[in-house]
Structures are given as C-alpha cells and as structure tokens.
C-alpha cells in the first residue's frame, strides 16, 4: 500500500491494476485514464483528456487546453489555461473537490473548492453550492455565488461578494497598506481586518463597520450605515439614508433631503472632528463639526452651536455659522455670510472668521436677522462708521481686518467678524 508506481507515456494510456500515477510525455494531444486507485494524472504540453476514474485523484493537464474528468471520489484539479475544462459528475456530499488555479476561474457544477496560486490579481466565481474559496498574495475578487460560502482572501487588496447570511469571510492579513472590500446585497457587518463595505442592489439593507477606518457605501435603497471606532466615511447613496459614524473623525456624504446624519458616540474624544459633504442645502446636527458643500449649485450651509468650519462650493452660497467661533469659506461665487444673532459671534478668539471674503466677487455679509440697537424698540439696522470709534448702539466699524458691531451702547464691540486678508470694507458689502 506504501508503494507508488508511475507510468510515463508518449501515447494514449490507461493505467492497469496496481498502478497509481500517469505522466504524459511529449507534445501530442493525448488521453490518459486512471483506475480505481487514488491516481495522479499529469498531462504534457498538448491538449490532453485526463479521466481519473474512481478514487481520490489529482489531475493536472499541464500546458494546453485540457479536459479533466475526476469521476467518483475527492478530486483535485490544476488549472492554468483558459481553455481547461473540468467535468465532475460526483455530486455526493462527501466528494469535496477542489481546483488550484493560476488564472481567473469560475467553479463548475459539483466542484466545491477553489484555491488561487501565484501572486497575480485573480478573479474567482463560485457555483450554486456552498463553496470554499482561497485567494493568493494578489488582489483577489472572490464571489461565492449562491450557497453559504467561505471566502478567504489572504494577502492583497481583496474584494468579497456576499449574498447569503451563511456566507463567511476570513481575512487574516493585518497589513495597514491593504484595503479589503466587501460587496453585499444583504445586510452585513464587517468582520476583522476588513475595511470597506459597498451595499449593492436596491433593497433597504444595513451596513455596519468595525474598529478600523471604514468606507461604508449604500445602494439605491433606504440604508442604515453604522460606523465603528475608526475614522469612517459613510455615503448612503441614493434615497434617504440613516448614517451614524460612531467614534472617530467621520465623514458623511449627503445627497437627499431625507438623509439623516447622527453621531451617537457618547464618549466622543475632543480630537474627533466630523465632516458632512453635502450636494444639497444642509444644516449641521449636534456633534457634527464641519460642513463642505459639493458641486456647483447655489446651496445654503448652516452650522450648529459648536465651533464649525463651513466651506462653500463654486456656486452662490449662503453660509450661516450659528453659535460658536466659526470659520467660513465661501469659495467661488457671490456668497452671503449670515450672522443670525449678535451673540452668534464673540470677540477676540471667540469671533467668527471669514477666510475668503471678496467684495469684487459679490460677497456680502448679512446682519439683518437681528436688532442692531437693543436700547430702542423695533428692529433697527446698522450704521457703518468706517474706522471711527463707537459712539452708541447700532454701529459697525472696520479696522485691522475685523468688522465690529455694537448693539448695547457700551464702549466696546459686542461682536466681531474677522475678514482674512481684507483691507477695505464699505456699507456696500452688507446686505441692505
């Protein structure tokens, strides 16, 4: 039983009794046939037909476009040519066959296991049964197809496709330079060492991250995206989506009025700064610090009670910082910077800052939302006094790049707005 006998043949050959291995020699198109033992059949450089028969056979067609037939038993096939064909007729549950491939490969019927060889970036597609697919050191694309599949990418930037709640992804590489992606048509939670999740199809499904820096992208349905402890990027895609980044400095993409952005991490670190990038009018919710308007449409951006950074796009934007010491950048276009109440901007280090106010571009500052003189009844407007000292309430002055306002009648400024790089300012720069 411990003896292994081999036949080298340069013609068509069938193994006789008690012979285990067959090697085809030369370059002719030959056929090789095994017996009931556990055979190893190896082709030559021609187009071979190898039939293992019964037994647990190993079949390698070699170079050329080969036909490999395993028959009964647990068979192993080696594939290296796009013209290679595997015919596996044993569908018994104990016949767990596998293919070792150095090229892109799609598993056929009754073949369960695919393993990639070498370091090339390869694509593997499963069948309608429960497959086990193992990548190589390249960037692999593994799609188990129907069935509860086990996918293992290994080294490289791997992509996994899942469609069954029984699918299992095992990613063992912990290299920070490698980014692995899961594409899922069902609700999915990223496992260990997986960075990105893309939801596919149109169903209303959920995507959940892990402790890494994740990218979570929704489909065209109503998605719920939940990040973990990392610095995550969440993009719900089309339709109204719910996005919660969790801990970390998270970035949200908003494109629908029904999108909801929440940062529900109770123990948010002071260093965590969250950003919304919006292609529609948007008002920051609580615990979100920064807003960037995308595209070229004329959009409005509004901050919250925190110290916000608001950045406009190339359109004509209206930016309202709200409470806190806000930094506003309008970008190209004729932008309006709104102070909604006199106490929304402090003085000194507590004042709002406009980084790119450009009068020639048509930028304006809007101070019409509140009463300029708290000492009189009614709603009063401001008088611009240039660089002169305040003499009463309802006055604005501009000195050393800072626009100051007095609403109380006290000697000093009640609020300030710094205009970076601006040396001159006039009443024409105000919304009338």
Buried (B, 14 or more C-beta within 10 A) or exposed (E): EEEEEEBEBEEBBBBEEEBBBBBBBEEBBBBBBBBBBBBBBBBBBBBBBBBBBBBBBBBBBBBBBBBBBBBBBBBBBBBBBEEBBBBBEBEEEEBBBBBBBBBBBBBEEBBBBBBBBEEBBBBBBBBEBBBBBBBBBBBBBBBBBEBBBBBBBBBBBBBBBBBBEEBBBBBEBEEEEBBBBBBBBBBBBBBEBBBBBBBBBEBBBBBBBBBBBBBBBBBBBBBBBBBBBBBBBBBBBBBBBBBBBBBBBBBBBBBBEEBBBBBEBEEBEEEBBBBBBBBBBBBBBEBBBBBBBBBBBBBBBBBBEBBBBBBBBBBBBBBBBBBBBBBBBBBBBBBBBBBBEBEBBBBEEEBBBBBBBBBEBEBBBBBBBBBBBBEEEEEBEBBBBEEEEBEEBBBBBBEEBBBBBBBBBEEEBBBBBBBEEBEEBEEEBBEE
